[in-house]
Amino acid sequence: MDMSDPSGSAPLDSMSLASPSTSATASMSFPLDILHSQRAVQPTSGFNNPESEVLLWHSSTRQLQPCASTPLPATRTDPFNTLPLELSPKSQVMLDHFTNNRILLHKTVPSTRDPELFRFAISDTALMHGVLVLAASSWMKCCEDMRAVMEPTFFQHKTEAIRIVNQRLGDRSLATSDGTVGAIACLVILEAVNGAPHIGIVHINGLKRLMDLRGDLHTSTINTYLQRIIMLGDLLTSSAIQSKPIFRESPPPEGNQRKVPISSATGVEAHVRYIEQELGLDHEVSNMFGTLHRVSFLVEQNDSGALELEKADIHRSIYEVERSVDTLMRAGQYEARTVKGVPSNSACCIIAANIYVYRYLRRIPSTSTLYDYMVGLLRQDMESVASTVRRVFPREVLFWVYFVGTSASKGRPEEAYFQRELVVSRQVLMVKTWEVAKFVLKKFAWVEGWNEAVDEELFRAALV
């Protein structure tokens, strides 16, 4: 694929995701309920090959040679091991194929490497499985004589993508996340290009209901790449069945935009489970980030006019998140944190969260003496665990912490320290543009649009 460039109380109708299928495998479907289904999809009877039933990501029967020129292998694409899952040699070939070729064509055509597209593709486990399914499908079309070798890997990633999506549909915030929606969109494209649009239309109808929970496909909160793969899947499916596309090609006319209900907006992409389970932060800190993310989203939408909220509601939300973060600080609970099960004395997340509330939600000027104490406390905490913090803490979390610290330390003695550490974090994550930086920051908490010019200048200063 060359992609150039919630929480209401009303029950939802059940949707379904189709089980893995090829021309030789009968298609099946699993009924799902977006709100209540917690069941994981088990491999179906279509998987008679034991190698395709057992998801052994490290196993490999023989070395594969990609049939197209691949100037940069997947292992070098991810030198810092930031992928959300570990890949077998076969899966690495698929990631390589996706990175270097247009994977929706029946022949190999080199594609311009897009680091931002790659970063989006590996930003979530389910989404990455979906991307690798498309890459494997393309690879088998280009290398028909080796189809039997790659089919088990194809089925493994498709089964995992469906299993993870089904698990997430029991939680609205996870069901409407970029990763879940993107994985479903990949499955839509897969069925459309493989001659099964009748299955793709089932996926696309469920996708439409999930997007309705987020407001609209063209809202400012939708990732550009996500928007494009959804529209691509919709167009491919509608063309195959000769029907009208489900999603609009452009935003609705001015004045007719669909307002996001407050009940849905408060739950949009509060990735508590992602932060806790996949980044390894403990439950209290994960919940803290989820609350910060939710309130930041409300403030951002209120600033842009996408949501019509009373000032009292905004102020109450900010006050509540400030009180909860301050409670963690004053109760001393931050002193006994764990990251990925490893005890850590670092309180950096909670201290940085305090600074974030004052700076980006309450918007206290950076000249306030309040930051003199908070910035100094954050530096002291980070230096106390300097020998282990980069080994223990997730890289994206540290990028957020150091960015918040740098923003608040401007003109203070700690400024040089935070700028230096931010440069290291940026280099580790290989973040080269402000748009990608915002993508990382918004995984935790960020108010896009406010203080934008100052923050962008701060980021560019780290491009050294």
N, C-alpha and C positions, 0 to 999 in steps of 0.2 A: 504494500500500500504506500503510495507516495502522497502523503497528506501535506502538500505544501502549505509552502506556507501552510419540619413537615409535621408540623405534627398536628393534624386535625383528628377529630374523633370519629368521623364518618367512615363506615366500613367500606372496603373496596372489593370489587369482584375478583375472583381468582384469575390468575394468569398462568401461563405455563412456559417452560423452557424445554425445547426439544432435546432428546438424548442424542449422543454422538451417532452419526450415520454417514454412510457413503452409499454409492450406487449399489453396493453388494450387501448393505445392512439395512434392514427395515427401520424406518423412523418411528420413534415413540415419543411420548410427551409425558411430563410430570406435572400434575396440577399443583399450583402454588397459591398461597394466600399471602399477599404482600404484608399484611399486618401480623398474622399469627403463625405462619409456617416456620418451623424451626428444623424441619427434617432435611438432612443432607441427601443428595442423590447418590444412590449406590450404582456401581457399574451394572449395566443391563446384560441380559442374556445375549446381546449382540456381540459381546466381548468374549469370544471363545478362546482366543489366544491368550495364554497365561501371561505372556510378556506385556500385553496391552492392559491386563487387569491390574497388575501390581505396579504401583507408581514408584518406581525406583529411579530417582533422578540421577543417581551416580552411576548406574549401570550402563555398560556399552559393550555390544558384541563385536563391533569392528570399527575401524577408523573410517570416517566418511570424508569424501572430497566434494566440496560444493561445486556445482556445475557452472557457476558464474565466477567472474573475477571478484575477489573479496579483498580489498587492499588492507583492511584493518580487522583482525579477528575479534570475536566478542570478548575474549579474555583480556585483550588490551583495551577494549572499549570501556571496561569497568575495572581499572587497576586498583581501586580502593574498596572493592567488594561491597558496593552499595546496592546491588540488585536485591529485590524483595524475596527472591528464592534462588536456591542453588541449582545450577544447570548441569545436565549430563553433557558429554561431548556432542551428542546429536542435537540437543537443544541449543548448545552454543552455536552450532552451524546455522540453526534457524534464526537465532538472534542476529548473527552475522548477515544472513541473507536479507532479513528485514531492514537492517541498517544501510545496506549498500545497493539495494535494488528496488525497483517498482514492483511490488509483490501482487498487484492485481492484474498483471498481464500474463499471457500464456508463454511468454519467452522472457529471458533475462534481459532487462534493460537497466543499465546503471542509473542510480539516482544520486542527486546531490545530498551529501550527508548533512543532516539537520540535527544538531545537538539538542535543540529544544524539543523537537518531536521525540527523540530518543528518551529524553528526560521524562516527558509525559508518559511514554509507553511503559517505562519501568517504575512509575510512581506508585503503583498499586499491584498487589499480587494477582487479583482476578483479571485486571486489565492486561498485565503482562502475559498471563496464560492465553488470553484472547488474541493478543498480537502474535504470539508464537503459533497459535492454531492457523492464523491466516498465512504466516510465513511458511509453515509446513505444507499447507495446501498448495501454495505457489511453487514450492520446491518440488513437490511430487509431480506437478504438471510439467515443469521444466525438465525433470529427470525421470521420465516414465519407467525406464529400465530399473530404477532403484526404488520404486514406489513401495515395494514390500518391506524394504529396510526401514523406511521412514514412517510407515503407517502406525506402528505402535506408539511412536513419539507423538504423532498427530492426535491419536485417541487419548493419550495420557493428558495432554494439555487441554483438550476439549472437555474431558471428564472433570478435570480439576476446575476449569473455568465455570462449568455448570454447577458443580458442587458448592463452590464458594459463593456464587450468586444466590443459590437457593438458601444457604445458611443466612445470608445477609438480609433476605427479604422479610425476615421476622422483626427487623429493626428499621424504622423509617429513616433515621439519620444515615444508617449504612446503606440502605436500599437506594437512596437518592444521591449517594456520593458519586464523585467523578469516576472512581475506579469501577464501581458496580455498573453504572450506566454505560461506561465505555466498554466493559466486557460484553454486555448484552449487544451493544452496537456492532462489535466485532463478529458476534455470532450471527447477527442479521446479515452482514456482508458475506460471511462464509456461506450461508444457505443460498443467498441470491446468486453468487457466482458459481455455485456448484449444482445449480439446477433444482433447488428445493425451495422456491419462493413461498410455497404454501406453509412451510415451517417458519420462514423469515417473517411472514406477516403476523404470525402469532407473537413472535418476539417483539416486533415493532409496535403492536398494539399495547403490550405490556410496558414497553419503553415510553410510549406516549403518556400513560397514566403516571409513571414515575416522574416524567418531566413536568407534568401538570402540578405535581406537588412542589416543584421548585419554582413555578411561576410561568416561564416561557423559555423556548429554546434560544431566544435572542436577548435575554436579560444580560446585564453587564457582569453577572456572577458566573456565567457559563464559560468554561475554558474554550479557547478558539479551536483547538484540535478536537476536543470532544464534540463541539458543535458541527464540525465538518464531517466527522465519521458518522454521526447520527444522520445528517442530511444525505451522505453518500449511501448509507444502507437503505434509507427511505426511498431514494431515487432508483437504486438498483432493483429493489423489491417491487416498487410500483410499476417500473418498466416491464419487469418480467410477467406480471399478472395483468398488465394493461389497465391500471387504475390510477386514480389521482393520488399524489403523495399526501401523506398524513400531516407532515410538518410544513409550516409556512416557509417559503424561500427567503422572505425578508421580514423585518419587524412589522407589527401592525401599525396603521396610520397613527400619527400623533394624536394623543387624547383618547385612544382606544386601547392603550396598553392594559394588560391584565395585571391588576395589583396583587401582590403576594399576600395572602392572609397572614395575620400575625401568628396564628396557631401553627402555620406551616413554616413561616420564616424562622421562628425561634429554634427549629430543629434542623435547619439546612446545614449539612456537612459538619455537624459537631462530632468529629471523628474520635470519640472517647475510646472506643475499642481499638481503633487503629493505633492510637498513641500508646495505649496500655499494652496491647498484645504484640504489636509488631515493632514498636520502638522500645518497649520494655520498661517504660516509666511506671511507677506504682499507681495504684487506683486513685488516691487522693489528688496527685498531681495531674493525672489524666483527666479527671473530672474538672479540675481547675482550668485546664486548657480548653476543655469542651465548653465551659461557661464563658470564658473569655472570647472564644471563637463566635459563640452565639450572639453575645452582646455587641461585639465588633461588627458583625454582619448587620445587626439592626441599626447601629449608628451609621454605617456606610450607606445603607439603603435609605435612611432618613436624610442624609446629606444630599444624596442624588435625586431625591424626590420619588424614588420607586415605591417607597412606603409612606403612607400618611399616618404618622404617629403623634400622639400628644406629647408635648415636652415632658410632662409629668411622668409618662410611661418610660421615656428614655432615661430620665434622671433616676427613676426608681431602679431600673435595671442596672445602671452604672453603680448606684449606691450598694445594691445587693452583691454585685461581684467584688466591689472594693472591700466590703465587710468580710466576705468569705476568704479573700486572699489575705487580708490583714489578720484574720483569726489564725490562719496557718502560721503567720509570722510570729505573732505575739504569744501564741501557745507553745512555741518552741518545737512544734511538730516537724518543722522543716529540717531539724538537725539529724533526723534518723531516716533518711530516704534510701531507697534501693533502686538500682537501675539494672535491668536484665538479671534480677536476682542477686546482684552484687551490692553489699552495703556501701553506702556513700554518705559522707558528711556534707556534701555540697548542697547548699540551699539555693543554688543559682536560679533555678526555675521560678521559685516563689519570690525571691527578691526582684528578679527581672519582671515578674508579673506585676508586682507593686509599682515599679517604675512605669510599666506599660499603661496601667490604669490611670496614673497621674498624667502621663504625657499624651497618650492617644485617645483616651476616653474622657477624662475630665479636662484635658487640654490645658493643664497648668503650664505657663510659659517656662521655657528651658532656663531662664535666668533666675528662677525661684531657688532660694537656699535649700528648699526641700531636697533637691537632687544632690546637693553637696554631701549629705549624709548617706543617701541611698546608693549613689554611685560608688562612694568609698566602701560601703558595706559589701556591695557586689564584687568589687575587685578583691577585697580581703578574702571573701569566701572562695573565689576562683583560684587565687594564689595558694590557698591552704590545701588544695587538692590538685595542684598543677601537674604533679607527676602521674596522675591517673585519669584526669578528667577527659582527655581526648581518647583514651583507650576505653573508658567505661561509658561515657555519654554518647548518644546518637549524634551523628554529625549535623543533622538538620536542626536539632534542638539547640546545639551550641551556636549555630549560625544565627538563630533567632535571639538567643541570649546576648551574644556579642553585638548584634545590630542594635538592640534596645539599649544596651550599655553605651555604645558609641553615640547614639542619638542624644542621650541624656548627659553625656560627659563633655560635650562641646564647650571649650573654654575653661575646662577644669584640669587639675593636675593629672587626673586619670585618663584624659583624652588619648594620649599617645599609647597607653597600654591597650585600651579597647580597640583602637585603630589597628594596632599590630596584630592582635588576636583575630580581629575580623578578617584581615587579609589572609591569615592562615586558614580560617574556616572557609572562606570563599574559594581558595585554591584547592582545598581538600574535596569540596563539592563540585569543583570545576564550573562554577557559576560565572558566566561571562557577560551577561546582559541584565539590565534592571528588571525586565519582564520576568526572567527566570528567577531572579532574586525574590520578587514579589510572590511568585508561585510557591516558593519554599516558605516564605514568611506566613502566607495565608493558610498554610496547613495548620498553624497553631493559632495565631491571632494577628489580624492586621486590618487597618481601616484604609482601604485604597482611596486615593484622591485627596485625603487630608495631609497637608504638609509634604505633598508629593515632590515638589521641586527640591526642597531641602534634603529629603531622604535620598532622592536619586543622586544628588551631588555627593552625599555622604558615601553612597555605594561606589560611585565612580572614583572616589579617592582611594578605595580599596583595590582598584584595578592596577596594581603595580607589580 
